Amino acid sequence: MAATDRAARASGGPGARVELEGWGWKHSGRDEYALRGVDLSVEPGERVLLLGASGAGKSTLLHSLAGLTGPDSAISGEQEGVLLVDGEPATRRRGRVGLVSQDPETQLVMARAGDDVAFGPENLGVERDEVWRRVDAALGEVAFPYGRDHSTGALSGGEKQRLVIAGTLAMRPRLLLLDEPTANLDPAGAELIRGVLARLLAATEATLVLVEHRVAEVVDLVDRVVVVEPGGGVIADGAPRAVFAEHGRALAGQGVWVPGGEPDPGLAPAPGGPVLIEAVDCLVRTPPDLGMRAAPARTVLSGVRAAVAAGTATALTGPNGAGKSTLLTLLAGLARPRAGAVLPRGPLAEADARPLARWPARRLARHIGTVFQHAEDQFVTATVRDELRFAPLRAGMGRAETDAWVDELLERLRLARLADAHPFTLSGGEKRRLSVATALSSGPAHAPDALVLDEPTFGQDTRTWAELVELLGDLRAQGRAIVMATHDALLLRHLADTRLRVADGRVTPVERPDGVERPDGGTR
């Protein structure tokens, strides 16, 4: 058998063909189309990088290609034009399409890691022995750090991302749809996944459509770039070098991450100030799993000592699963350590001297703003505008003052056209901007003393990235404390005054905060 025949069989056959003609999609409850007039053909085996500003409809297009939109599908709305995969509506080709979405949480369906990876192949009717061969191979490919029996509920965001990628690879899809597959991964994990994709694409004929904001890191994986605009169709299409040479300046002006076009926000110097929050000898252990095959509790963090000062930005770095999000919840007062304490200091101690975990919810929310890794966890209303009005009105701000500040936030974070949309219908980047805005919605004079953020720049184009960073820089200049867990090297370079590396259960200062963190944990 020829090598190409073996590759085709390994991927379930030659790659799928994609055809769109005059295609458009409008989400249920929206007045405007996410995309409209899309004309696009992708030949079997092509590798396409799909670009566009935040909210341009890239994720919507991937979801539609995966068969998730339509009258009887998970995402409701109004469709026009033609969208076909291998000559049929995408809803009929779901079994041969693999999707890795922006939020891995939405794709985990089983309680154990191995079962989750096996779910797809089992539903395709793959023989049992072959299913488990694929499971073990896929887990090995993505360097999943645990065995088949590990609980999916105990995984970090980055570990969930690896597991979802493994589950997609185990299906051997003919059409592979990847929506920012490395966004939640540490540098080493992102590099590993890019290597996995390179080997997969070299060994199979699968068609690839990839969404990734950081273009320079993935451009070598693709042979074609397609750019879409919000509410419109394709505005650029061709070989990567040709597209960036001809349209690079215009695309950069629209917020597309083009090579060499990184934003350079203007930030005021960090003024510094007194310590506001201090973690003292904190110990955190996982709760024990239930059941006869349950894993015992393990130590996540031990002997943690960390201080957060006013007028500074502190960044938590380190590998996936090391406990960065766990440490954030401690510093925000949302979790209680097994031993030790997180204590208010300086002005915060004047509000309440007790450990933060013992503060009443209203007082905690007034002094510490939190942006969760999963933005949906903090949305409580049915529209973007009401989400931003909720906190200031509850805090007693007048309606006129509230509406004026909400309008400013909507414009500054490019959410004005979405003011009447349901928060759950936003793109991943739009949800992240809204979650940051809700933490600040009480207004500049009443902003929290400390803002605790988990991956605040996820899913942003260059314009919204700069707006977010400048907004955080303004808060720092006003004397607020910023604490953020992030893998964003550009954010670290521009905003981080102090870096704390979380790894192996410990928290240690990074001695050269101006350096770029390497996968091995050092700096250069």
CORRAWO-V733812 format. One record per pair of residues at least 4 apart in sequence whose ideal C-beta (glycine too) atoms are under 6 Angstrom apart, sorted by sequence separation. I is the first residue (numbers start at 1). J is the second residue. D is the distance in whole Angstrom. If there is no record, write none. Layout:
I/J/D + I/J/D
//
This chain:
1/5/5 + 26/30/6 + 42/46/5 + 52/56/3 + 57/61/6 + 69/73/5 + 88/92/5 + 93/97/6 + 118/122/5 + 126/130/5 + 134/138/6 + 146/150/4 + 155/159/4 + 185/189/4 + 200/204/6 + 215/219/6 + 238/242/5 + 243/247/6 + 244/248/4 + 247/251/5 + 290/294/6 + 318/322/4 + 323/327/6 + 344/348/4 + 345/349/5 + 349/353/5 + 354/358/4 + 359/363/5 + 364/368/6 + 389/393/6 + 397/401/5 + 409/413/6 + 421/425/6 + 426/430/4 + 442/446/4 + 460/464/4 + 466/470/6 + 491/495/6 + 492/496/5 + 518/522/5 + 1/6/5 + 8/13/6 + 63/68/4 + 64/69/5 + 68/73/5 + 85/90/5 + 88/93/6 + 110/115/4 + 121/126/4 + 126/131/5 + 139/144/4 + 155/160/5 + 185/190/4 + 238/243/5 + 251/256/4 + 289/294/3 + 329/334/4 + 330/335/5 + 344/349/4 + 359/364/4 + 372/377/5 + 381/386/4 + 392/397/4 + 397/402/5 + 410/415/5 + 411/416/5 + 426/431/5 + 460/465/4 + 475/480/4 + 486/491/5 + 502/507/5 + 8/14/5 + 42/48/6 + 52/58/5 + 63/69/6 + 68/74/5 + 69/75/5 + 101/107/6 + 110/116/4 + 212/218/5 + 228/234/6 + 229/235/5 + 252/258/5 + 289/295/5 + 308/314/5 + 318/324/6 + 329/335/4 + 372/378/6 + 381/387/5 + 410/416/4 + 476/482/5 + 517/523/6 + 518/524/6 + 26/33/5 + 68/75/5 + 86/93/6 + 236/243/5 + 251/258/5 + 330/337/6 + 352/359/5 + 440/447/6 + 500/507/5 + 501/508/5 + 50/58/5 + 85/93/4 + 108/116/6 + 182/190/4 + 226/234/6 + 227/235/5 + 316/324/5 + 379/387/6 + 457/465/5 + 515/523/3 + 516/524/6 + 24/33/5 + 25/34/5 + 110/119/6 + 122/131/6 + 227/236/4 + 252/261/4 + 288/297/5 + 381/390/6 + 393/402/6 + 410/419/6 + 501/510/5 + 515/524/6 + 25/35/6 + 109/119/6 + 121/131/5 + 248/258/5 + 392/402/4 + 472/482/6 + 24/35/6 + 182/193/5 + 226/237/5 + 236/247/5 + 286/297/5 + 423/434/6 + 499/510/4 + 512/523/5 + 24/36/4 + 63/75/6 + 285/297/5 + 286/298/5 + 330/342/5 + 343/355/6 + 439/451/6 + 118/131/5 + 121/134/5 + 342/355/6 + 389/402/6 + 244/258/6 + 285/299/5 + 341/355/4 + 342/356/5 + 499/513/5 + 23/38/4 + 225/240/5 + 284/300/5 + 351/367/6 + 118/135/5 + 284/301/4 + 389/406/6 + 496/513/6 + 20/38/5 + 21/39/6 + 117/135/5 + 144/162/5 + 225/243/4 + 388/406/4 + 64/83/6 + 283/302/5 + 20/40/4 + 142/162/4 + 413/433/4 + 70/91/6 + 114/135/5 + 117/138/6 + 219/240/5 + 336/357/4 + 388/409/6 + 19/41/5 + 35/57/4 + 281/303/6 + 282/304/4 + 301/323/5 + 34/57/4 + 67/90/4 + 142/165/5 + 161/184/5 + 300/323/5 + 333/356/3 + 18/42/4 + 67/91/4 + 142/166/5 + 161/185/6 + 197/221/6 + 333/357/5 + 413/437/5 + 65/90/6 + 279/304/5 + 469/494/6 + 34/60/4 + 158/184/5 + 300/326/5 + 333/359/6 + 432/458/5 + 469/495/6 + 17/44/5 + 67/94/4 + 139/166/5 + 157/184/5 + 158/185/5 + 279/306/4 + 432/459/6 + 489/516/6 + 138/166/4 + 409/437/5 + 456/484/6 + 15/44/4 + 95/124/5 + 278/307/5 + 14/44/5 + 15/45/4 + 176/206/5 + 429/459/3 + 66/97/5 + 138/169/5 + 158/189/6 + 180/211/6 + 277/308/4 + 333/364/5 + 384/415/6 + 428/459/4 + 429/460/5 + 450/481/4 + 451/482/5 + 452/483/5 + 453/484/4 + 454/485/5 + 455/486/6 + 457/488/5 + 138/170/4 + 174/206/6 + 175/207/5 + 176/208/5 + 177/209/5 + 178/210/5 + 179/211/5 + 180/212/6 + 275/307/5 + 276/308/6 + 66/99/4 + 114/148/3 + 275/309/5 + 276/310/5 + 384/418/5 + 385/419/4 + 457/491/5 + 25/60/6 + 113/148/6 + 135/170/6 + 384/419/5 + 116/152/6 + 134/170/4 + 273/309/6 + 274/310/6 + 332/368/5 + 387/423/6 + 112/149/5 + 113/150/5 + 273/310/3 + 383/420/5 + 384/421/6 + 273/311/4 + 332/370/5 + 405/443/5 + 113/152/6 + 272/311/5 + 384/423/6 + 271/311/4 + 272/312/6 + 382/422/6 + 270/311/6 + 215/257/5 + 270/312/5 + 284/326/6 + 214/257/6 + 216/259/5 + 108/152/5 + 213/257/5 + 215/259/6 + 379/423/4 + 120/167/6 + 395/442/5 + 28/76/4 + 325/373/6 + 28/77/5 + 117/166/5 + 121/170/5 + 143/192/6 + 388/437/6 + 392/441/6 + 27/77/5 + 113/163/6 + 117/167/4 + 121/171/6 + 391/441/5 + 392/442/5 + 414/464/6 + 26/77/5 + 116/167/6 + 120/171/4 + 387/438/6 + 391/442/5 + 25/77/6 + 26/78/4 + 117/170/5 + 284/337/5 + 285/338/5 + 388/441/5 + 25/79/5 + 277/331/6 + 283/337/6 + 413/467/6 + 141/196/5 + 282/337/4 + 283/338/5 + 412/467/6 + 24/80/5 + 104/160/4 + 283/339/4 + 375/431/4 + 24/81/6 + 104/161/5 + 107/164/5 + 283/340/6 + 375/432/6 + 378/435/6 + 23/81/4 + 282/340/4 + 22/81/4 + 281/340/4 + 21/81/6 + 23/83/5 + 104/164/4 + 280/340/5 + 375/435/4 + 21/82/4 + 280/341/6 + 20/83/5 + 279/342/5 + 100/164/6 + 371/435/5 + 19/84/5 + 100/165/6 + 278/343/5 + 371/436/5 + 18/85/6 + 278/345/5 + 100/168/5 + 371/439/5 + 16/85/5 + 17/86/6 + 276/345/6 + 16/86/5 + 98/168/4 + 275/345/4 + 276/346/6 + 369/439/3 + 275/346/6 + 274/346/4 + 276/348/5 + 98/171/5 + 98/173/3 + 97/173/6 + 96/173/6 + 102/179/5 + 96/174/5 + 97/175/5 + 98/176/5 + 99/177/4 + 100/178/5 + 101/179/5 + 102/180/6 + 369/448/4 + 368/448/5 + 100/181/5 + 367/448/6 + 373/454/4 + 367/449/5 + 368/450/5 + 369/451/5 + 370/452/5 + 371/453/4 + 372/454/6 + 348/449/6 + 66/177/6 + 65/177/6 + 62/177/5 + 62/179/5 + 59/179/5 + 332/452/4 + 331/452/6 + 328/452/5 + 328/454/6 + 325/454/6 + 189/320/6 + 186/319/5 + 186/320/5 + 151/289/6 + 149/293/6 + 331/483/6 + 58/211/5 + 328/485/5 + 16/174/4 + 15/174/6 + 16/175/4 + 50/209/6 + 12/172/5 + 45/205/5 + 11/172/5 + 13/174/6 + 46/207/6 + 47/208/4 + 48/209/5 + 49/210/5 + 50/211/5 + 159/320/5 + 324/485/4 + 12/174/5 + 45/207/6 + 158/320/3 + 159/321/5 + 44/207/6 + 313/476/5 + 156/320/5 + 156/321/4 + 311/479/5 + 310/479/5 + 313/482/4 + 314/483/5 + 315/484/6 + 316/485/4 + 57/228/6 + 310/481/5 + 315/486/6 + 56/228/5 + 49/222/4 + 56/229/6 + 276/449/6 + 308/481/5 + 56/230/5 + 276/450/6 + 47/222/4 + 52/227/6 + 55/230/6 + 308/483/5 + 327/502/6 + 47/223/5 + 48/224/5 + 49/225/5 + 50/226/5 + 51/227/5 + 52/228/4 + 315/492/6 + 46/224/6 + 48/226/6 + 324/502/5 + 323/502/5 + 322/502/5 + 315/496/4 + 322/503/5 + 313/495/5 + 317/499/6 + 313/496/6 + 318/501/5 + 313/497/5 + 314/498/5 + 315/499/5 + 316/500/5 + 317/501/5 + 318/502/4 + 312/497/4 + 318/503/5 + 316/502/6 + 15/205/5 + 14/205/5 + 15/206/5 + 16/207/5 + 15/207/4 + 11/204/4 + 10/204/6 + 11/205/6 + 40/234/6 + 306/500/6 + 11/206/5 + 38/233/4 + 7/203/6 + 37/233/4 + 7/204/5 + 8/205/5 + 7/205/6 + 33/231/5 + 32/231/6 + 263/462/5 + 317/517/6 + 53/254/5 + 265/466/5 + 306/507/6 + 53/255/4 + 263/465/6 + 263/466/4 + 302/505/5 + 304/507/5 + 265/469/5 + 301/505/6 + 51/256/5 + 257/462/6 + 265/470/5 + 276/481/5 + 255/461/3 + 267/473/4 + 270/476/6 + 273/479/5 + 299/505/6 + 255/462/5 + 255/463/4 + 268/477/4 + 157/373/5 + 270/497/5 + 105/374/6 + 183/458/6 + 186/487/6 + 102/428/4 + 188/519/3 + 187/519/5 + 59/427/6 + 55/427/5 + 54/429/4 + 55/430/5 + 27/425/5 + 54/460/6 + 54/461/4 + 53/461/5 + 54/464/5
//
